[in-house]
Amino acid sequence: MKHIWITGGSGFIGSNLVLRLQEEFPEASLTVLDDFRSGSFPNLEGYRGDFVAADISRLDWDAEFRGRRPDAIFHLASITDTTLQDQKIQTHDNVEGFRRLLDYLRPEKTPIVYASSAATYGIRAGVNRIGDPLAPANAYAFSKVQLENLARKIREEEPSWKIAGLRYFNVYGPREGHKGVPASMAWHLAGQMLLGKRPRIFKNGEQKRDFVYVKDIVSMTVAAMKSGKTGVWNAGSGQPRSFNEMVEGLNGVLGTKFKPEYFPCPYPFYQPHTEADMSATQRDLGIRPKYSLEDGLRDYFESGWLTRGRPKAKTRKK
Ligand SMILES: NC(=O)c1ccc[n+]([C@@H]2O[C@H](COP(=O)([O-])OP(=O)(O)OC[C@H]3O[C@@H](n4cnc5c(N)ncnc54)[C@H](O)[C@@H]3O)[C@@H](O)[C@H]2O)c1
């Protein structure tokens, strides 16, 4: 991989991926494509590659790159605010970005790994397996299903083209603070605790999520490219953990002893459990997540990014 492009490379997962690729492939030339709508340049501290600041859903790819194509592309650019209800914007920007990229790459069938989402499964509780019916519950999830549909259509037309989709689950880790509300539960609860406040979670805290550390997500994303395989795989930890356990884990790394403050869930239906079945990912991509929730939170804290930019705590209750 001499020339690698990464869309969405100034975002949370994208910047972690870019910095890993720079380390793992020091000879490669990297190009990030991002319009900063939810990304942030400080995420790319230490990055030595090129940057194209453009909205990829409106970019004229031929005019911009004039036939220049990479050896591999990681496509992570997406609107990531799942609460944005505007169906046209979610679907236009997320789907047309991918369609234009596919159109531009078609002549050389450049291998692609793209980010899909566990949101495609919808709100049904339980273990999410590849092959389960998809039931997007919001416009964001709908747009991700469209990405998968586009990739499937291309696979039928161009069977030799390597296109791998990964359904990321609940990712947390360094370089996510810029996301604001859509940042992970780890980020938000740690923020409350660092202010000396009890972490607020929905009653009774036993809801479970497949929390997955961003370093594992990056490893799975790179493994999907190296595998040269085509298809869709889950990218989670495979270990659902409760909101109460998240608070305990944060207490462990922050040196606090906060009890959660429970409040009633305002939603008529709230997904009680998400869990990635990781068997196909392990079998086909030859990789398994390494980080437990506790190990991930420890690494996150030690990176400095969990506390970076936070107001200084006045009191830290023990
Ligand atoms: N973080 C998670 O838990 C999670 C879960 C499931 C799927 N994903 C997917 O992973 C990918 C990365 O998400 P993230 O958490 O890093 O979010 P993020 O918001 O930090 O990153 C998305 C990046 O894409 C850029 N972008 C968006 N639309 C663009 C466009 N049209 N043109 C150019 N750049 C554009 C943004 O500026 C941002 O830098 C996304 O595709 C997201 O849907 C993330």
The ligand as a Gaussian input file, in Angstrom:
#p B3LYP/6-31G(d) Opt

LIG

0 1
 N      -17.981000       6.126000      16.954000
 C      -18.802000       5.091000      16.907000
 O      -19.195000       4.517000      17.960000
 C      -19.299000       4.561000      15.581000
 C      -20.216000       3.501000      15.595000
 C      -20.683000       3.024000      14.381000
 C      -20.210000       3.540000      13.172000
 N      -19.333000       4.581000      13.194000
 C      -18.869000       5.095000      11.894000
 O      -17.473000       5.279000      11.928000
 C      -17.088000       6.396000      11.111000
 C      -16.259000       7.369000      11.911000
 O      -17.072000       7.877000      12.999000
 P      -16.464000       8.743000      14.165000
 O      -17.031000       8.232000      15.435000
 O      -14.992000       8.840000      13.999000
 O      -17.168000      10.146000      13.899000
 P      -16.587000      11.608000      13.590000
 O      -17.783000      12.478000      13.471000
 O      -15.556000      11.976000      14.578000
 O      -15.890000      11.410000      12.182000
 C      -16.551000      11.553000      10.939000
 C      -15.660000      12.394000      10.044000
 O      -16.218000      12.455000       8.731000
 C      -16.136000      13.812000       8.272000
 N      -17.191000      13.981000       7.269000
 C      -18.516000      13.763000       7.432000
 N      -19.173000      13.949000       6.282000
 C      -18.229000      14.303000       5.358000
 C      -18.284000      14.625000       3.973000
 N      -19.424000      14.590000       3.285000
 N      -17.123000      14.940000       3.345000
 C      -15.957000      14.962000       4.013000
 N      -15.850000      14.653000       5.329000
 C      -16.973000      14.333000       5.987000
 C      -16.298000      14.650000       9.513000
 O      -15.815000      15.965000       9.386000
 C      -15.510000      13.829000      10.539000
 O      -14.155000      14.194000      10.558000
 C      -18.396000       6.983000      10.590000
 O      -18.647000       6.454000       9.300000
 C      -19.429000       6.478000      11.572000
 O      -20.716000       6.407000      11.002000
 C      -18.869000       5.100000      14.373000

